[in-house]
Amino acid sequence: MHDRLAGRLLRVIRASSAARPSSSSRAVNPANSNDSAWLTNLDRPLTGYERIFGTVGTPRGLRTRGAVEDVAEMAKRGGLTVRDLQDQEFANRVPAGALAAADAAKACAALPGGTATGSDGTAVDVSAACPVLAAWDRTMDTGSRGALLFDRFWRKLTAAVSPARLWKVPFSAADPVHTPNTLDTAAPGFATALADAVAELRTAGIPLNSALGDHQFVIRNGQRIPVPGGTEALGVWNKIEPVWNAAQGGYTDVSFGSSHIQAVGWDGSRCPVARTLLTYSQSSNPNSPHYSDQTPLFSGEKWGTARFCEKDVLSSPALKTVRVHEH
């Protein structure tokens, strides 16, 4: 993953275990996902600023909507910890899936003869896709089955169907987090997108219920490393943007998405509690031992410990002391 995106995608998220929000408190959205500044604080929307800061009263992206929902839920639970933030980073929840997958599966099962016509006019048997979409866990975890199918379907659907026709319930500025909603499966393009997604995977030799990590990966030192996460269009917090290459049988090596991630908090001591990760590892030199030191951690949804205070540095099992002498 290219470090040129680190600045744009950097997430600095802080939590204090001493903070105990009341159950009625709403959340400040800590990651507006490159969206407008309007809903950065859901309690106090930002208005009256120049348009360069973003539009007001307009639909939000699914990633922003999902982030607001997730953070509000964390605030409702209270007692936010660094562990909570770590879990949130790798929740890999798909807001688009939560909104649309069940309706898509139901409409799929209702198609006459289990077939749909693709954009090239070919009739495609999509019946096997219906139970896969229904059983999908609505995440983009590496082991998630159905995630790849929904991903390819959703890209095609949103490219073919205008936002105005995609949903039955339109956007409301009074409820910007939860609208629009309810997939309009009768919209022209729905069945076509489903047929094209199914045909695309079959042409690439990919089973419809394949695990995501079998086809979303990076290669380091000749080893294929599964990558969790999903595209911003799906609304996934852990943003990953792989490139599809049908001639190569699916997604190519991921080079775009989450880069430097961190979760930082305090536990009452003077030293911060910090967990960090450089998803593309610490070196771009294939000959370096650090070329693939942290990418496997990212794949396994694990973190590194950042040590700020001397006592923490001295307690590290990896500590190595080198004494330099003047000759």
N, C-alpha and C positions, 0 to 999 in steps of 0.2 A: 504494500500500500504506500502510495507516494507521500512523502513528508511535506510536499508543497501544500497539502490540504490541512496540515496540523493546526495552523492558526485559525482557519475557518471553522474547523470542526471540533476544536478543543472544548472540552466540557470541564469547567471548574465548578465542582459541586461541593458544598460544605454542609456539614451536619454537626449539631452539638447534642450530645447525649443528655446534657443538662436542660435542654429546651424541651418543654412539655406543652405543646399547643393544646388548646381545649378541643374537645370533640366537635365543637361547632365552628371552629376556625376553617377558613378556606385557604387555599395554598397560593403562594407566589410561584409562578412557573419559572423554574431555573434554567430552562432551555427552550427559547422560543423558536428554535429550529430554523434559523435564518428567515423567519417570518417577520411580519410587521411587529412593531413595538407595542401595538395597541393592547394586547392582552398579556403583557409581561407580568403584570399583577392583576389577577382576575378580580380581586376585590376593588381595585382602583384602576380601571382601564385608562390608558394614556390617550388623551385627546387634546386638540388645540395646537398640535405641533405641525411643522412643515411636512409635506408629503414625503420628503426624502426619508423620513423615519418610518414610513409604511402607511398603508391605507387603514382607515377606520370604518367599522361597520360593514366589513366585507368578509366573505368566507375565509376560514383559516385552513391551512393544510392539515392533513390527517396526522402528521407527526406532531404538530403543535397541539392539536386537539387531544391526541393520546397522551402527550406529556402532561398537559393540564389535568387530565383525569387521573393519571397515575400519581402525580405529586399531591393532588387533593386527597387521594385515598391514603397516602402516607401521612399527611398532616392530620387526617381524621384519627388515625391510629395513635398518633403522638409518640413521643420518646424516640425521635428519629436518630438513627445511629449510622456510622460509616458502613456497617454491614448491610443496612437497608439500601444504601446508595449502590453498593456493589451488586446486590441482588437486582436492583432496578436496571442497572446497565445491561445485565444479561437476561432480563426477563424475556426479551425478544417477542413481546406481545405484538400482534398485528391488528391495529384498530380497523383497517379495511376488512380483515377477516371477521372480526367481531360484528361488524355492520352488515356484511354481505354474504359470507360463506354459506350460512344456513339457507338463505333465500335462493342462492345460486344452485345449491344442491337439490333443493325442492323443485325448482324450475327445470333443472337438468333431468330429473326423474320423470317429469311430466311431458317431455318432448315426445311427440308421436313416433313410435318405432325406435325410440332411443337414438335417433339420428338428428344431426344438425348440418346445415350447409355451410361450408367454408367460404372464405372470400374468393377462392378460385372456382367456386361453383360445384365443388366436389361434396358429395354426401359423406359425412363422417359418423361412424358409430361412436357416440360419446357415453353410452350407458355405463361403461366401467368407471367413468370419471365421477359419476354422481355419488356413490358410496365413499369414494376417496375424499371428496370435498366435505361430505357430511361428517366423516370420522376424524378429519384433520383437527389437530389440537389448537389451531389459531396462533401458533408461534412460528418463529423462524429459527428454532434450535437446529443444530446439525442433525439430530436424530428425528426431526419432525417429518412425518410422511404425509404428503399432500401439500406441503408448503411450496414446493417447486411448481406443481400444477397450478395452484392458486396464483402464485407470482406471475407465471407466464399468461394466465387467463386475464388477470387484473391489468397488466400492462396493455394487452390488446384491447380490452374493453374500454379503458379510459382513453385510449388513443382514438377509438372509433366513435364513442358516444360522448356528446357534449355534457358538461356538468349539469346543465339545465334539464337534460333528459335522464341522467344517471340515477337520480333519486326521486322517490315519490313525495317525500316531505322536503320542501325547499328550505333554503337558509333563512334563519331569523337572527337579526342582530341582537335580539333579546335573549337568545340561547345559542351563542356562537360555538360553544363546545360540543353540543349535541345535535346540531343541524348543519347541513342537510343529513337525512338518514332514510332508511328503508329503500333498498335496491329495487329499481324498476326493471324487473326481468322481462317486461313486455317491450322495452325500448328496442328500436331497430339496432342491431349490432350485437345484442347479448348472445344469441345462439351462435352467431358467426364467430365471435371471439372465443367461445367455448370450443367450437369445432376446430378453429385454427390452433388453439393451445394444445388440444389433444393430438392433432395431426403433427404438430411441430415436435412434440416429445416422442411420438412413435417413430417419426422419420429419423430422429437422433438416436433411436434405440434405447430410450429412457423409459422405464416402467412408470406408469402414472403415480404409483405410490412409493416412488423412490425416496430414500432419506435425503434431506437437503444437502447434508455434508458430503454425500457421494458426488455431488455435482457443483458445489460452491466451495472453492478451495484456493489455496496458494501452493506453490511448489517451492520448497527450500531444500537445497542439497539433494535434489532428486526425490524428495519425499513429499507426497501430497498431504497437505494439512487442511482439514475441514475448517470452514469459516462460518461462524454463526452470524445472524443479523439479516437485515433486509433493506430494500430500497425505501427511500423517503416517500414514494408514492403509496406504499403500503402503510405508512405511518409508524414504522419501526424506530424506536429510540436509538438502538444500536445500528446506525446507518451503514449499509454496505451496498455498493453499486457495481455488481459484476457486469461483464459485457457478454452478450449472447453471440455465439458464432456457430451457426447451423452446420457449416462445413466441417467444423472441428467437433461436432457432436454435443454442443451445449455451451455452458459458460466457460470462458477462458479464465486464466489466473486473475484473481481479484486484485485490482490495483487502485481502488477508489473507495473511500469510506472512513470509518472510525480510525483515528490515528493515535494521538496521545489522549488517554483517558485517566481520570483520577477521581478519587473520593477522599475527602479530607474532613476531619472533625476533631473534637477535643473531648477528653474524658475526665477533665478536672485537673490534670497536671499541666505543667508549663510546656510540655512537648505535644505537638499535634500527632494525631493518629492519621497516617496517610497510606493509601494504597494506590499504586500507579501501574500503568502498563503502556508500553510503546508497541502497538499492534504489529507493526512491520519490522520489529526488532531494532537493535541499537546500531547496526551497521548495514550499509548497502553493499559492502564488499563481500562477495561470495567466499573469499578465502579467510574471512575473519571468523573467530569463534563466536562472535556476537551477531552474525548474519541471521541466525535463526534461534536466538536465545529467548525471545519473548513471544514470538508468534505461536508456538505450541501452547503457551499459557493462555493466550487469547482464544485459541481453539477450544481449550478445556475449560474456559470461563474461570480462569484463576488469575491472581494478581501478584504483583511484587510489592514488597514493603519498603517505603521510603523512610530513611532514618535521618532525622533532623538533629537530635540531641546526642551529645557525646556518649551517654550511657547506652543509647540504642545502637550506636555505631559499634561500640566495644562489645556488645552482646551478640553481634551478628556472627553466625557460624561461618560465614564466607569471608570474614575479616582477614586481611593479609597485611602485615606490617613490613614495610621496606625501609631500612635505615640507610641514608645516604651520607657518605663520609667524604670530606675534602682531602685530596691527596696532595 
